[in-house]
Amino acid sequence: MQISGKWFIALVCMLSTALILQGAFDTSDHEKSERIVRSYRGRGGPSIDERVHAAAPGGSWSTEITRGCRGIVRVGYHAPGASYEFDYDVPQHGIHPANPAAEAILNAIPKE
């Protein structure tokens, strides 16, 4: 079976559009997830960002899409001597601990 030139160009355009859109959605998920996790403070007090920086200064934040179909983004803060990892559920707007250090931080935050 031979594909004509017009169909081939249409197929390439459709695939390119899908890749561009997926990239835009992924970028949005990374940015949104990090912003929400870092700023979360429950009913008050210091935010997650403030708490992890106080406990382990000098770290940096990272994000990784761990389950794209489910919309789960792993948001991590990694400093010398400590690592905090949180899973942000994009569709459900929930933050869950992904390691014991993150669980301790979340348990210290007053719940809404």
Rosetta blueprint (number, residue, H / E / L):
1 M L
2 Q L
3 I L
4 S L
5 G H
6 K H
7 W H
8 F H
9 I H
10 A H
11 L H
12 V H
13 C H
14 M H
15 L H
16 S H
17 T H
18 A H
19 L H
20 I H
21 L H
22 Q H
23 G H
24 A H
25 F H
26 D H
27 T H
28 S H
29 D H
30 H H
31 E H
32 K H
33 S H
34 E H
35 R H
36 I H
37 V H
38 R H
39 S H
40 Y L
41 R L
42 G L
43 R L
44 G L
45 G L
46 P L
47 S L
48 I H
49 D H
50 E H
51 R H
52 V H
53 H H
54 A H
55 A H
56 A L
57 P L
58 G L
59 G L
60 S E
61 W E
62 S E
63 T E
64 E E
65 I E
66 T E
67 R E
68 G L
69 C L
70 R L
71 G L
72 I E
73 V E
74 R E
75 V E
76 G E
77 Y E
78 H E
79 A E
80 P L
81 G L
82 A E
83 S E
84 Y E
85 E E
86 F E
87 D E
88 Y E
89 D E
90 V L
91 P L
92 Q L
93 H L
94 G E
95 I E
96 H E
97 P E
98 A L
99 N L
100 P H
101 A H
102 A H
103 E H
104 A H
105 I H
106 L H
107 N H
108 A H
109 I L
110 P L
111 K L
112 E L
